[in-house]
């Protein structure tokens, strides 16, 4: 038995060591500004006389958001003094920690599925379809956390609706309408660069934190391959996709560089410098989550930041958003405290608590009829009818391809890879990772 235990723990540690980056940094953390302590505010909440203690792990580090979680949990334990909650926040090591816990089949009672409720965590999760909030999941998120048999995998506190953040006053200054197509986006960038005398370079990417490059490729893959009426979705899912059809995506990134619309120091630039550059009006557009706005407003409190859908890349198509889970709560199916865990989720699902998390994170709530009031609320209302598609890599690429996107994009910008070589590498890596 001791020998078996030894080899099990060895395997668990290997999972941590060899697991690569497989998902984008989500908007719950403040990584755009360098991030906070990975376990800010972690600890036990509730009465020392509680009969039951729930374990709860959340994949965020943003200080304002961790504070909101603590306040909600504190309210719950005051209403339910027989239950305490060991609330842990972790963003930097969350994914690897959860892989080890899955290998050991020893998960927290409640945890954040950070975009992978069905695909990665599904077999470990309790079915929440009978919970009172389940019927209120929004139309854009319901299918993301519900399978064809009706199982509901998680309570979605906030959902992602990612497009591009932009400097509202700058577009007005140069008489530019919000771009609806990629060609219009390039034209807008060229006009801004020219009329600002080169002071403003429209886009900012970081080769040091190459997730910014992966973000570009992943988000624009949908408009190129998925969102148009005639699309490649079935071919990608069936494994019959012609990977040369992704070459225009790589070319679009290279075109921005060749036209001087990306910062010249892209290979050495730091992601943490983006808020300051945006605040100084050296950048116009940013492919980042809403938490980025707080970092900008610390420097330029009066800067007006707007949200626009992703421009279309295929003639006849319309702008869209990329989306999915952002902040979620799921329950481990083998928890010894299922009833208490579900009770805590019901408390989080109260309209006032859902609104609090939405207002702090500036992400739309995952339940219907929640009234919010934050800087992006008017934009979510304005674009309420714009289609939302799941992140490309979460649906059409095998686990591990996020890292490939990031690295290949960097190689492309460094001139060490052509768009055609990018496509061939994507094909090779998808085939390799699909066999795992």
ABEGO torsion letter per residue (X at the ends): XAAAAAAAAAAAAAAAAABBBABBBBAABAAAAGEBBAABGBEBBEBAABABBBBBBBBBABAAAAAAAAAAAAAAAAABAABBBBBBBBAAAAAAAAAAAAAAGBBBABBBAGGAAAAAAAAABBBAAABAAAAABBAAAAAAABBAAGBBABBBABBBBBBBBBBAAAAAAAGBBBBABAAAAAAAAAAAAAAAGGABBABBBBAABAAAAAAAAAAAAAAAAAABABBAAAAAAAGABBAAAAAAAAAAAAAAAAAGABBAAAAABBAAAAAAAAAAGABABBBBBAAAAAAAAAABAABBBBBBBBBBABBGBBBBBBBEBABBBBBBAABABAAAAAAAAAAAABAAAAAAAAAAAGBBBABBGBBBBBAAAAAAAAAAABBBBBBAAAAABBBGAAAAAAAAAAAAAAGABBAAAAAAAAAAAAAAAAAX
